[in-house]
């Protein structure tokens, strides 16, 4: 039976944790780079002991860096989507909503609640 690598469980907190899944992808990218580098350097695939050593090198700080990078990438993506969609959202609001002057008028003439 294959040994369980705990990195996934340390990065992915819930089934819908997109940041965790991206962080795990960043970890897998680092692992792939290490495997390629090891094979080029040693002329062979790593042994099971070397693979275990690789998996154990990840400290909470390095795993947090993967998580931070993933969260930053998600935030940047969300910002770009909002920026790209803003003109369409504004257009739809103007076409489908009531004119702004009506909202201003309602705000001006609406009675203030007395407390």
C-alpha positions in Angstrom: 0.0 0.0 0.0 1.3 3.5 -0.9 2.3 5.8 1.9 0.0 8.8 2.6 1.5 12.2 1.9 0.0 14.6 4.4 0.7 17.8 2.4 -2.8 17.6 0.7 -4.5 17.5 4.1 -2.4 20.4 5.3 -3.2 22.6 2.3 -6.8 21.7 1.4 -9.2 22.5 4.3 -12.6 21.6 2.7 -14.0 20.0 -0.4 -14.7 23.5 -1.9 -11.4 25.1 -0.8 -10.2 26.5 -4.1 -7.2 28.3 -2.5 -6.1 25.0 -1.0 -6.4 23.1 -4.3 -4.3 25.8 -6.0 -1.8 25.7 -3.2 -1.6 21.9 -3.6 -1.0 22.4 -7.4 1.9 24.7 -6.5 3.3 22.1 -4.2 3.0 19.5 -7.0 4.7 21.8 -9.4 7.6 22.2 -6.9 7.7 18.4 -6.5 7.8 17.9 -10.3 10.6 20.4 -10.6 12.5 18.5 -7.9 12.0 15.2 -9.6 13.3 16.5 -12.9 16.2 18.1 -11.2 17.0 15.0 -9.2 16.9 12.8 -12.3 19.2 15.2 -14.3 21.6 15.4 -11.4 21.7 11.8 -10.3 20.8 10.1 -13.6 18.0 8.1 -12.0 14.7 8.4 -10.3 14.7 9.1 -6.6 14.5 6.3 -4.1 11.6 5.9 -1.7 13.8 7.3 1.0 14.6 10.3 -1.1 10.9 10.9 -1.9 10.1 10.6 1.8 12.8 13.2 2.6 11.3 15.5 0.0 7.8 15.2 1.5 9.1 15.9 5.0 11.0 19.0 4.1 7.8 21.2 4.0 7.5 23.2 7.1 4.3 25.1 8.2 6.0 28.3 6.9 6.7 26.9 3.4 3.2 25.4 3.2 1.8 28.8 4.2 3.8 30.4 1.4 2.1 28.0 -1.1 -1.3 29.0 0.5 -0.5 32.7 0.4 0.5 32.5 -3.3 -2.7 30.6 -4.1 -4.8 33.1 -2.3 -3.0 36.0 -4.0 -3.6 34.4 -7.4 -7.3 33.9 -6.7 -7.6 37.5 -5.6 -5.9 38.8 -8.7 -8.2 36.7 -10.9 -11.3 37.9 -9.1 -10.1 41.5 -9.5 -9.6 41.0 -13.2 -13.0 39.5 -13.7 -14.7 42.3 -11.8 -12.7 44.9 -13.8 -13.6 43.2 -17.1 -17.3 42.9 -16.2 -17.8 46.3 -14.6 -18.9 48.1 -17.9 -21.5 45.4 -18.5 -22.7 45.5 -14.9 -23.0 49.3 -15.1 -24.8 49.1 -18.5 -27.3 46.5 -17.2 -28.0 48.5 -14.0 -28.8 51.6 -16.1 -30.9 49.7 -18.6 -32.8 47.6 -16.1 -32.9 49.8 -13.1 -34.7 53.0 -12.4 -32.9 56.3 -13.2 -30.5 57.5 -10.6 -32.4 60.8 -10.1 -35.4 58.8 -8.7 -33.2 57.2 -6.1 -31.8 60.6 -5.1 -35.3 62.0 -4.9 -36.5 59.1 -2.8 -33.6 59.6 -0.4 -34.3 63.3 -0.1 -38.0 63.1 0.5 -38.2 59.9 2.5 -39.0 60.6 6.2 -36.3 60.0 8.7 -37.2 57.5 11.4 -37.3 59.1 14.8 -35.7 57.2 17.6 
